[in-house]
Amino acid sequence: MNPARDLPISGVFCAAATPILDSGEPDHPIFASHCKALLEEGCDGIALLGTTGEANSFSIAQRQALLDDLIVAGVDPRRLMPGTSQTNVADSVTLTRHAVECGVAACVVLPPFYYKGVSDEGLFRFYAELIEKVGSNDLRIVLYHIPPIAQVGLSMELVARLVEHFPGIVVGIKDSSGKLESMQGFASTFRDFSVFSGADPFMLPLLRSGGAGCITSSSNLIAHHLRLVFDNWFDPARTGEVDRAQERIDAWRNLSNAYVQLPTVKAMLARRRNHDGWTRVRPPLVELGPDEIETVWRRMEELEAIEND
């Protein structure tokens, strides 16, 4: 039996990229199609509107509409974990309350990231006011620790205080610090608390340290490999198979970092989903150039050929 399944939330969650129309609006039908494919390919759920989903490049109304239309298209809200944070409490409450009313599994909540050097007390007040103003027993929060991007991190002491004050609501954390020891520290410190790796190479060692799984960008492309690792990491008879899958995961992850990661992932999706519109990104990001796309696609063909041998 997979020990990770005993945690409040666990599994392979895709930090889903958002396809964009020429107008700059999210492409709702293509997004719904992509999310359904991800679930078929092995994802337990979809963590939409996070960093990979370019959430902070969209308005509140755009974010709400994308979630609404995804559910209307037939995706079970219980398999969704949208990002619902903004740099202020009021907008974060609006997004989070809307998501809870939609029936999502949990909300992934960044700290307010505009002001730097803020105290744990200030961050606690942000999360406490958010939780209290949403005012729902159905609210589940997965904290989002991504100091390389937000430049505002979540300390062990802050997380402990939030878990103590809001039991059953603050149920986990996505750790995108890039430091395995940070993920393992959260997993070893808190019981019945879901710690997700924000990078694919760390999911396997994190699972072995009591982690819950992953929320990653590469799962847009390699959910089946991550599914194999998650389902079998604890079985000594499957160690060789798991290690080979992890090697493939690492190779695809490395390719996604060949250039700026998000435009690269979207270029890869353009080939995988056979839809050129996937290459579009919102400002301030810039799409890959034709030569870069050609290089990435050629390397994708090489990786696929290796897997098919």
C-alpha contacts under 8 A as a table, 3 or more apart, distances in Angstrom:
res1	aa1	res2	aa2	distance
2	N	5	R	5.74
2	N	6	D	7.90
2	N	231	D	7.00
2	N	232	N	7.78
2	N	234	F	6.62
3	P	6	D	5.74
3	P	7	L	7.89
3	P	210	G	7.79
4	A	7	L	5.71
4	A	10	S	6.21
4	A	11	G	7.69
4	A	207	L	7.09
4	A	210	G	6.89
4	A	211	G	6.57
4	A	212	A	5.13
4	A	213	G	7.44
5	R	8	P	7.85
5	R	9	I	7.49
5	R	10	S	5.93
5	R	11	G	7.64
5	R	212	A	7.52
6	D	192	D	7.82
7	L	10	S	6.27
7	L	192	D	5.43
7	L	193	F	6.32
7	L	194	S	5.85
7	L	212	A	6.69
8	P	171	V	6.62
8	P	172	G	7.94
8	P	192	D	6.46
8	P	193	F	6.60
8	P	194	S	6.21
9	I	171	V	7.86
9	I	172	G	7.79
9	I	194	S	5.99
9	I	212	A	7.00
10	S	194	S	6.69
10	S	196	F	7.94
10	S	212	A	4.64
10	S	213	G	5.69
11	G	43	C	7.60
11	G	44	D	5.71
11	G	45	G	7.87
11	G	212	A	6.27
11	G	213	G	4.79
11	G	214	C	6.59
11	G	230	F	6.90
12	V	42	G	7.65
12	V	43	C	5.14
12	V	44	D	5.27
12	V	45	G	6.80
12	V	213	G	5.71
12	V	214	C	5.26
12	V	215	I	6.45
12	V	219	S	7.91
12	V	223	A	7.54
12	V	226	L	6.79
12	V	227	R	6.56
12	V	230	F	7.28
13	F	43	C	5.60
13	F	44	D	5.72
13	F	45	G	4.79
13	F	46	I	5.26
13	F	47	A	6.01
13	F	213	G	7.84
13	F	214	C	5.96
13	F	215	I	4.67
13	F	216	T	6.84
13	F	219	S	7.47
14	C	38	L	7.60
14	C	43	C	6.55
14	C	45	G	6.58
14	C	46	I	4.94
14	C	47	A	5.54
14	C	48	L	7.63
14	C	214	C	7.94
14	C	215	I	5.44
14	C	216	T	5.47
14	C	217	S	6.30
14	C	218	S	7.74
14	C	219	S	5.18
14	C	220	N	6.07
14	C	223	A	7.80
15	A	46	I	6.48
15	A	47	A	4.81
15	A	48	L	5.85
15	A	49	L	7.71
15	A	50	G	6.47
15	A	51	T	7.65
15	A	52	T	5.95
15	A	53	G	6.81
15	A	215	I	5.60
15	A	216	T	4.98
15	A	217	S	4.95
15	A	219	S	7.21
15	A	220	N	7.23
16	A	35	C	7.54
16	A	46	I	6.42
16	A	47	A	6.14
16	A	48	L	5.14
16	A	49	L	7.20
16	A	50	G	7.66
16	A	52	T	6.30
16	A	53	G	5.61
16	A	217	S	6.60
16	A	220	N	6.15
17	A	48	L	7.39
17	A	49	L	7.78
17	A	52	T	5.23
17	A	53	G	4.27
17	A	54	E	7.34
17	A	217	S	7.52
17	A	220	N	7.28
17	A	265	V	7.99
17	A	266	K	7.05
18	T	26	P	6.54
18	T	27	D	7.52
18	T	31	F	6.33
18	T	49	L	7.62
18	T	52	T	7.75
18	T	53	G	4.99
18	T	54	E	6.97
19	P	26	P	5.85
19	P	27	D	5.36
19	P	28	H	7.85
19	P	30	I	6.73
19	P	31	F	6.07
19	P	277	G	6.85
19	P	278	W	5.22
19	P	279	T	7.95
19	P	280	R	7.11
19	P	281	V	7.97
20	I	23	S	7.82
20	I	24	G	5.80
20	I	25	E	5.71
20	I	26	P	4.48
20	I	27	D	5.04
20	I	277	G	6.76
20	I	278	W	6.83
20	I	280	R	5.94
20	I	281	V	6.83
20	I	282	R	7.89
21	L	24	G	5.32
21	L	25	E	5.48
21	L	26	P	6.06
21	L	27	D	5.51
21	L	277	G	6.92
21	L	280	R	7.67
22	D	25	E	7.48
24	G	282	R	6.80
25	E	62	Q	7.67
26	P	31	F	7.92
26	P	62	Q	7.53
26	P	66	L	7.33
27	D	30	I	5.66
27	D	31	F	6.08
28	H	31	F	5.06
28	H	32	A	6.16
28	H	66	L	6.37
28	H	69	D	6.84
28	H	70	L	7.33
29	P	32	A	5.19
29	P	33	S	6.21
30	I	33	S	5.07
30	I	34	H	6.11
31	F	34	H	5.03
31	F	35	C	6.19
31	F	70	L	7.65
32	A	35	C	5.16
32	A	36	K	6.21
32	A	69	D	7.89
32	A	70	L	5.42
32	A	73	A	6.49
32	A	75	V	7.74
33	S	36	K	5.26
33	S	37	A	6.23
34	H	37	A	5.08
34	H	38	L	6.21
34	H	273	R	7.93
35	C	38	L	5.01
35	C	39	L	6.39
35	C	46	I	6.93
35	C	75	V	7.82
36	K	39	L	5.25
36	K	40	E	6.37
36	K	75	V	6.91
37	A	40	E	5.02
37	A	41	E	6.06
38	L	41	E	4.96
38	L	42	G	6.45
38	L	43	C	5.73
38	L	46	I	7.97
38	L	220	N	6.86
38	L	223	A	6.93
39	L	42	G	5.42
39	L	43	C	4.72
39	L	44	D	6.42
39	L	45	G	6.58
39	L	46	I	7.90
40	E	43	C	7.16
41	E	223	A	5.78
41	E	224	H	5.53
42	G	223	A	5.32
42	G	224	H	5.19
42	G	226	L	7.83
42	G	227	R	5.51
43	C	46	I	7.26
43	C	219	S	7.72
43	C	223	A	5.85
43	C	224	H	7.76
43	C	227	R	6.89
44	D	79	R	6.78
45	G	79	R	4.49
45	G	80	L	5.62
45	G	81	M	7.44
46	I	79	R	6.33
46	I	80	L	4.97
46	I	81	M	6.10
46	I	82	P	7.74
47	A	50	G	6.85
47	A	80	L	5.95
47	A	81	M	4.50
47	A	82	P	5.25
47	A	83	G	7.13
47	A	108	V	7.79
47	A	215	I	6.89
48	L	53	G	6.05
48	L	80	L	7.25
48	L	81	M	6.43
48	L	82	P	4.77
48	L	83	G	6.45
49	L	52	T	7.30
49	L	53	G	4.45
49	L	54	E	6.31
49	L	55	A	4.53
49	L	63	R	7.24
49	L	82	P	5.64
49	L	83	G	5.13
49	L	84	T	7.82
50	G	53	G	4.88
50	G	54	E	6.29
50	G	55	A	5.41
50	G	82	P	7.05
50	G	83	G	5.13
50	G	108	V	7.87
51	T	54	E	5.31
51	T	55	A	6.32
51	T	56	N	7.70
52	T	55	A	7.83
52	T	217	S	6.20
52	T	262	L	6.08
54	E	57	S	5.48
54	E	58	F	7.19
54	E	282	R	7.46
55	A	58	F	5.56
55	A	63	R	7.18
55	A	83	G	7.39
56	N	59	S	7.63
56	N	86	Q	7.75
57	S	282	R	6.43
57	S	283	P	7.27
58	F	62	Q	5.96
58	F	63	R	6.43
59	S	62	Q	5.11
59	S	63	R	6.26
60	I	63	R	5.18
60	I	64	Q	6.20
60	I	91	D	7.59
60	I	95	L	6.96
61	A	64	Q	5.16
61	A	65	A	6.06
62	Q	65	A	5.15
62	Q	66	L	6.15
63	R	66	L	5.26
63	R	67	L	6.49
63	R	95	L	7.97
64	Q	67	L	5.32
64	Q	68	D	6.14
64	Q	95	L	6.97
64	Q	98	H	7.23
64	Q	99	A	7.86
65	A	68	D	4.96
65	A	69	D	5.97
66	L	69	D	5.36
66	L	70	L	6.11
67	L	70	L	5.19
67	L	71	I	6.45
67	L	82	P	7.82
67	L	99	A	7.78
68	D	71	I	5.39
68	D	72	V	6.28
68	D	102	C	7.55
69	D	72	V	4.83
69	D	73	A	5.99
70	L	73	A	5.07
70	L	74	G	6.79
70	L	75	V	6.02
71	I	74	G	5.26
71	I	75	V	4.90
71	I	76	D	6.30
71	I	77	P	6.16
72	V	75	V	7.28
75	V	79	R	7.64
76	D	79	R	5.64
76	D	80	L	7.30
77	P	80	L	5.14
77	P	102	C	6.76
77	P	103	G	5.61
77	P	104	V	4.64
77	P	105	A	6.82
78	R	103	G	6.33
78	R	104	V	4.85
78	R	105	A	4.61
79	R	104	V	6.85
79	R	105	A	6.07
80	L	104	V	5.35
80	L	105	A	5.73
80	L	106	A	7.17
81	M	104	V	6.22
81	M	105	A	5.85
81	M	106	A	4.98
81	M	107	C	5.17
81	M	108	V	6.26
82	P	99	A	7.33
82	P	104	V	7.78
82	P	106	A	7.28
82	P	107	C	5.32
82	P	108	V	5.96
83	G	107	C	5.77
83	G	108	V	4.58
83	G	109	V	5.86
83	G	110	L	7.71
84	T	92	S	5.91
84	T	95	L	5.12
84	T	96	T	5.20
84	T	99	A	7.69
84	T	107	C	6.16
84	T	108	V	6.31
84	T	109	V	5.75
84	T	110	L	7.86
85	S	91	D	7.50
85	S	92	S	4.66
85	S	95	L	7.15
85	S	96	T	7.45
85	S	108	V	7.62
85	S	109	V	5.08
85	S	110	L	5.51
85	S	111	P	7.30
85	S	112	P	7.44
86	Q	89	V	7.18
86	Q	91	D	6.05
86	Q	92	S	5.10
86	Q	110	L	7.58
86	Q	112	P	6.32
87	T	91	D	7.90
87	T	92	S	7.61
87	T	111	P	7.62
87	T	112	P	4.31
87	T	113	F	5.96
87	T	114	Y	6.26
88	N	91	D	6.00
88	N	92	S	6.34
88	N	112	P	6.45
89	V	92	S	5.06
89	V	93	V	6.02
89	V	126	F	6.43
89	V	129	E	7.18
89	V	130	L	6.02
90	A	93	V	5.17
90	A	94	T	6.36
90	A	130	L	7.90
91	D	94	T	4.97
91	D	95	L	6.27
92	S	95	L	5.26
92	S	96	T	5.93
92	S	130	L	6.95
93	V	96	T	5.09
93	V	97	R	5.74
93	V	130	L	5.62
93	V	131	I	7.96
93	V	133	K	6.71
93	V	134	V	5.89
94	T	97	R	5.42
94	T	98	H	6.17
95	L	98	H	5.24
95	L	99	A	6.27
96	T	99	A	5.10
96	T	100	V	6.18
96	T	107	C	6.76
96	T	134	V	7.08
97	R	100	V	5.12
97	R	101	E	6.14
97	R	134	V	5.43
98	H	101	E	5.13
98	H	102	C	6.29
99	A	102	C	4.99
99	A	103	G	6.61
99	A	104	V	6.04
99	A	107	C	7.27
100	V	103	G	5.15
100	V	104	V	5.81
100	V	106	A	7.71
100	V	107	C	7.89
100	V	136	S	7.91
100	V	138	D	6.76
100	V	139	L	6.02
101	E	104	V	7.79
104	V	107	C	7.39
105	A	140	R	7.04
106	A	139	L	6.78
106	A	140	R	4.60
106	A	141	I	5.50
106	A	142	V	6.60
107	C	139	L	7.71
107	C	140	R	6.22
107	C	141	I	5.01
107	C	142	V	6.01
108	V	141	I	5.96
108	V	142	V	4.72
108	V	143	L	5.76
108	V	144	Y	6.15
108	V	174	K	7.88
109	V	141	I	6.67
109	V	142	V	6.27
109	V	143	L	5.10
109	V	144	Y	5.49
110	L	113	F	7.66
110	L	143	L	6.32
110	L	144	Y	4.75
110	L	145	H	6.95
111	P	123	L	6.75
111	P	126	F	7.71
111	P	127	Y	7.78
111	P	143	L	7.96
111	P	144	Y	7.17
111	P	145	H	7.92
111	P	152	V	6.98
111	P	153	G	7.67
111	P	154	L	7.82
112	P	115	Y	7.44
112	P	123	L	7.60
112	P	126	F	7.61
112	P	152	V	7.79
113	F	116	K	6.90
113	F	150	A	5.39
113	F	151	Q	6.90
113	F	152	V	5.84
114	Y	150	A	7.98
115	Y	118	V	6.67
116	K	151	Q	6.80
116	K	152	V	6.30
117	G	152	V	7.21
118	V	122	G	6.41
118	V	123	L	7.27
118	V	152	V	7.64
119	S	122	G	5.21
119	S	123	L	6.46
120	D	123	L	5.05
120	D	124	F	5.97
120	D	154	L	7.86
120	D	155	S	7.52
120	D	158	L	5.85
121	E	124	F	5.07
121	E	125	R	6.23
121	E	158	L	7.99
122	G	125	R	5.16
122	G	126	F	6.41
123	L	126	F	5.07
123	L	127	Y	6.43
123	L	158	L	7.88
124	F	127	Y	5.30
124	F	128	A	5.91
124	F	158	L	6.75
124	F	161	R	7.87
124	F	162	L	7.01
125	R	128	A	5.02
125	R	129	E	5.89
126	F	129	E	5.41
126	F	130	L	6.17
127	Y	130	L	5.05
127	Y	131	I	6.14
127	Y	162	L	7.94
128	A	131	I	5.22
128	A	132	E	6.05
128	A	162	L	7.85
129	E	132	E	5.13
129	E	133	K	5.93
130	L	133	K	5.34
130	L	134	V	6.12
131	I	134	V	5.30
131	I	135	G	6.16
131	I	136	S	7.90
131	I	139	L	7.86
132	E	135	G	4.94
134	V	139	L	7.89
136	S	139	L	5.51
137	N	169	I	7.61
138	D	169	I	7.92
139	L	169	I	5.89
140	R	168	G	7.17
140	R	169	I	4.53
140	R	170	V	6.01
140	R	171	V	6.38
141	I	169	I	5.79
141	I	170	V	4.75
141	I	171	V	5.93
141	I	172	G	6.82
142	V	170	V	6.28
142	V	171	V	5.94
142	V	172	G	4.50
142	V	173	I	4.77
142	V	174	K	6.61
143	L	170	V	7.36
143	L	172	G	6.15
143	L	173	I	4.34
143	L	174	K	6.09
144	Y	173	I	5.71
144	Y	174	K	4.91
144	Y	175	D	6.41
144	Y	176	S	7.64
145	H	153	G	5.68
145	H	154	L	5.78
145	H	173	I	6.99
145	H	174	K	5.98
145	H	175	D	4.92
145	H	176	S	5.80
145	H	177	S	6.54
146	I	149	I	5.84
146	I	150	A	5.89
146	I	151	Q	7.43
146	I	152	V	7.51
146	I	153	G	6.42
146	I	175	D	6.41
146	I	176	S	4.66
146	I	177	S	5.20
147	P	150	A	5.06
147	P	151	Q	4.42
147	P	152	V	5.28
147	P	153	G	4.82
147	P	176	S	7.51
147	P	177	S	5.90
148	P	151	Q	5.74
148	P	176	S	7.96
148	P	177	S	6.46
150	A	153	G	7.37
154	L	158	L	6.39
154	L	159	V	6.76
155	S	158	L	5.18
155	S	159	V	6.31
156	M	159	V	5.21
156	M	160	A	6.10
156	M	186	F	7.12
157	E	160	A	5.09
157	E	161	R	6.26
158	L	161	R	5.13
158	L	162	L	6.26
159	V	162	L	5.08
159	V	163	V	6.09
160	A	163	V	5.18
160	A	164	E	6.11
160	A	190	F	7.83
161	R	164	E	5.11
161	R	165	H	6.14
162	L	165	H	5.23
162	L	166	F	5.78
162	L	167	P	7.91
162	L	170	V	6.71
163	V	166	F	5.29
163	V	167	P	5.34
163	V	168	G	7.98
163	V	169	I	7.88
163	V	170	V	5.63
163	V	171	V	7.40
164	E	167	P	5.88
166	F	169	I	5.48
166	F	170	V	5.92
167	P	170	V	6.17
167	P	171	V	7.43
168	G	171	V	5.97
171	V	192	D	7.67
171	V	193	F	5.37
171	V	194	S	6.22
172	G	193	F	5.06
172	G	194	S	4.17
172	G	195	V	5.52
172	G	196	F	7.65
173	I	193	F	7.94
173	I	194	S	6.32
173	I	195	V	5.07
173	I	196	F	6.16
174	K	195	V	6.03
174	K	196	F	4.65
174	K	197	S	5.99
174	K	198	G	6.02
174	K	214	C	7.85
174	K	215	I	7.03
175	D	178	G	7.62
175	D	182	S	7.60
175	D	183	M	6.05
175	D	195	V	7.13
175	D	196	F	6.12
175	D	197	S	5.44
175	D	198	G	5.46
176	S	179	K	7.77
176	S	197	S	6.52
176	S	198	G	4.38
176	S	199	A	6.61
177	S	182	S	7.34
177	S	198	G	7.77
178	G	198	G	7.65
178	G	199	A	7.08
179	K	182	S	5.41
179	K	183	M	6.82
180	L	183	M	5.17
180	L	184	Q	6.12
180	L	202	F	6.50
180	L	206	L	7.27
181	E	184	Q	5.01
181	E	185	G	5.89
182	S	185	G	5.01
182	S	186	F	6.46
183	M	186	F	5.35
183	M	187	A	6.28
183	M	195	V	6.81
183	M	196	F	7.71
183	M	197	S	6.98
183	M	206	L	6.86
183	M	211	G	7.84
184	Q	187	A	4.97
184	Q	188	S	6.02
184	Q	206	L	6.25
184	Q	209	S	6.05
184	Q	210	G	7.63
184	Q	211	G	7.45
185	G	188	S	5.28
185	G	189	T	6.04
186	F	189	T	5.25
186	F	190	F	6.24
186	F	195	V	6.80
187	A	190	F	5.92
187	A	191	R	7.61
187	A	193	F	7.22
187	A	194	S	7.49
187	A	195	V	5.91
187	A	209	S	6.83
187	A	210	G	5.64
187	A	211	G	5.72
188	S	191	R	7.59
188	S	209	S	7.30
188	S	210	G	6.97
190	F	193	F	5.76
194	S	211	G	6.49
194	S	212	A	5.11
195	V	211	G	5.06
195	V	212	A	5.23
195	V	213	G	7.16
196	F	203	M	7.58
196	F	211	G	6.36
196	F	212	A	5.46
196	F	213	G	5.05
196	F	214	C	4.62
196	F	215	I	6.20
197	S	200	D	7.02
197	S	202	F	6.11
197	S	203	M	5.50
197	S	206	L	7.12
197	S	211	G	7.92
197	S	213	G	6.34
197	S	214	C	4.53
197	S	215	I	6.19
197	S	216	T	7.43
198	G	202	F	7.90
198	G	214	C	5.99
198	G	215	I	5.27
198	G	216	T	5.20
199	A	202	F	5.85
199	A	203	M	7.06
199	A	214	C	7.21
199	A	215	I	7.42
199	A	216	T	5.58
199	A	217	S	7.67
200	D	203	M	5.57
200	D	214	C	6.95
200	D	216	T	6.21
200	D	218	S	6.95
200	D	226	L	7.94
200	D	249	I	6.85
200	D	250	D	7.17
200	D	253	R	7.00
201	P	204	L	7.02
201	P	246	Q	7.30
201	P	249	I	7.05
201	P	250	D	5.84
201	P	253	R	7.78
202	F	205	P	5.66
202	F	206	L	5.95
203	M	206	L	5.08
203	M	207	L	6.01
203	M	211	G	7.83
203	M	213	G	5.85
203	M	214	C	5.83
204	L	207	L	5.18
204	L	208	R	6.43
204	L	229	V	7.00
204	L	230	F	7.51
204	L	233	W	7.00
204	L	246	Q	7.81
205	P	208	R	5.05
205	P	209	S	6.42
206	L	209	S	4.94
206	L	210	G	6.41
206	L	211	G	4.97
206	L	212	A	7.82
206	L	213	G	7.57
207	L	210	G	5.21
207	L	211	G	4.35
207	L	212	A	6.28
207	L	213	G	6.38
207	L	230	F	7.93
207	L	233	W	7.66
208	R	211	G	7.01
208	R	233	W	7.76
208	R	234	F	7.63
213	G	230	F	6.97
215	I	219	S	7.97
216	T	219	S	5.73
216	T	220	N	7.95
217	S	220	N	5.84
217	S	265	V	7.49
218	S	221	L	5.53
218	S	222	I	6.16
218	S	223	A	7.75
218	S	252	W	7.16
218	S	253	R	5.97
218	S	256	S	7.20
218	S	265	V	7.39
219	S	222	I	4.86
219	S	223	A	4.57
219	S	226	L	7.22
220	N	223	A	6.65
220	N	265	V	7.92
220	N	269	L	7.55
221	L	268	M	7.86
221	L	269	L	7.15
221	L	272	R	7.58
222	I	225	H	5.56
222	I	226	L	6.60
222	I	249	I	6.97
222	I	252	W	7.63
223	A	226	L	5.12
223	A	227	R	5.96
224	H	227	R	4.98
224	H	228	L	6.30
225	H	228	L	5.18
225	H	229	V	6.46
225	H	245	A	5.53
225	H	246	Q	7.34
225	H	248	R	7.42
225	H	249	I	6.53
226	L	229	V	5.14
226	L	230	F	6.10
226	L	245	A	7.53
226	L	246	Q	7.72
226	L	249	I	7.18
227	R	230	F	5.15
227	R	231	D	6.00
228	L	231	D	5.32
228	L	232	N	6.12
228	L	242	V	6.80
228	L	245	A	7.14
229	V	232	N	5.42
229	V	233	W	5.37
229	V	242	V	5.22
229	V	245	A	6.68
229	V	246	Q	7.04
230	F	233	W	5.80
231	D	234	F	7.96
232	N	235	D	5.44
232	N	238	R	6.27
232	N	239	T	7.82
232	N	242	V	6.77
233	W	236	P	7.80
233	W	238	R	7.29
233	W	239	T	6.86
233	W	242	V	6.31
235	D	238	R	5.47
235	D	239	T	6.71
236	P	239	T	5.27
237	A	240	G	7.79
238	R	241	E	5.30
238	R	242	V	6.08
239	T	242	V	5.07
239	T	243	D	6.07
240	G	243	D	5.13
240	G	244	R	6.25
241	E	244	R	5.23
241	E	245	A	6.25
242	V	245	A	5.09
242	V	246	Q	6.15
243	D	246	Q	4.99
243	D	247	E	6.30
244	R	247	E	5.08
244	R	248	R	6.52
245	A	248	R	5.15
245	A	249	I	6.22
246	Q	249	I	4.86
246	Q	250	D	6.12
247	E	250	D	5.15
247	E	251	A	6.28
248	R	251	A	5.08
248	R	252	W	6.31
249	I	252	W	5.32
249	I	253	R	6.08
250	D	253	R	5.00
250	D	254	N	6.05
251	A	254	N	5.15
251	A	255	L	6.36
251	A	303	L	7.84
252	W	255	L	5.05
252	W	256	S	6.29
252	W	303	L	7.72
253	R	256	S	5.09
253	R	257	N	6.58
254	N	257	N	5.21
254	N	258	A	6.57
255	L	258	A	5.08
255	L	296	V	7.29
255	L	299	R	7.63
256	S	259	Y	7.25
256	S	261	Q	5.62
256	S	262	L	7.90
256	S	264	T	5.63
256	S	265	V	5.57
256	S	268	M	7.89
257	N	260	V	6.30
257	N	261	Q	4.90
257	N	264	T	7.12
258	A	261	Q	7.22
258	A	264	T	7.31
258	A	296	V	7.83
259	Y	263	P	7.82
259	Y	264	T	6.13
260	V	263	P	6.06
260	V	264	T	6.14
261	Q	264	T	5.07
261	Q	265	V	6.10
262	L	265	V	5.11
262	L	266	K	6.25
263	P	266	K	5.08
263	P	267	A	6.12
263	P	279	T	6.76
263	P	280	R	7.73
263	P	281	V	6.72
263	P	285	L	7.57
263	P	286	V	7.00
263	P	287	E	5.24
263	P	288	L	6.04
264	T	267	A	5.01
264	T	268	M	6.20
264	T	287	E	7.91
264	T	288	L	6.78
264	T	293	I	7.82
264	T	296	V	7.67
265	V	268	M	5.04
265	V	269	L	6.21
266	K	269	L	4.90
266	K	270	A	6.21
266	K	278	W	5.48
266	K	279	T	5.11
266	K	280	R	7.45
267	A	270	A	5.07
267	A	271	R	6.85
267	A	278	W	6.52
267	A	279	T	4.85
267	A	288	L	7.24
267	A	293	I	6.26
267	A	296	V	7.69
268	M	271	R	5.44
268	M	272	R	6.24
268	M	296	V	7.02
268	M	297	W	6.75
268	M	300	M	7.72
269	L	272	R	4.77
269	L	273	R	5.64
269	L	274	N	7.67
269	L	275	H	7.86
269	L	278	W	6.24
269	L	279	T	7.72
270	A	273	R	5.53
270	A	274	N	5.48
270	A	275	H	4.95
270	A	276	D	5.02
270	A	277	G	6.82
270	A	278	W	4.83
270	A	279	T	6.03
271	R	274	N	4.91
271	R	275	H	6.79
271	R	276	D	7.45
271	R	297	W	7.03
275	H	278	W	6.09
276	D	279	T	6.02
277	G	280	R	5.92
279	T	287	E	6.22
279	T	288	L	7.55
280	R	287	E	5.99
281	V	285	L	6.07
281	V	286	V	6.23
281	V	287	E	5.94
282	R	285	L	5.75
282	R	286	V	7.28
283	P	286	V	6.59
288	L	292	E	5.89
288	L	293	I	6.13
289	G	292	E	5.26
289	G	293	I	6.18
290	P	293	I	5.09
290	P	294	E	6.14
291	D	294	E	5.08
291	D	295	T	6.24
292	E	295	T	5.08
292	E	296	V	6.24
293	I	296	V	5.11
293	I	297	W	6.08
294	E	297	W	5.15
294	E	298	R	6.08
295	T	298	R	5.19
295	T	299	R	6.29
296	V	299	R	5.16
296	V	300	M	6.20
297	W	300	M	4.92
297	W	301	E	6.33
298	R	301	E	5.17
298	R	302	E	6.47
299	R	302	E	4.98
299	R	303	L	6.30
300	M	303	L	5.14
300	M	304	E	6.12
301	E	304	E	5.09
301	E	305	A	6.08
302	E	305	A	5.10
302	E	306	I	6.34
303	L	306	I	5.15
303	L	307	E	6.35
304	E	307	E	5.10
304	E	308	N	6.20
305	A	308	N	5.12
305	A	309	D	6.39
306	I	309	D	5.41
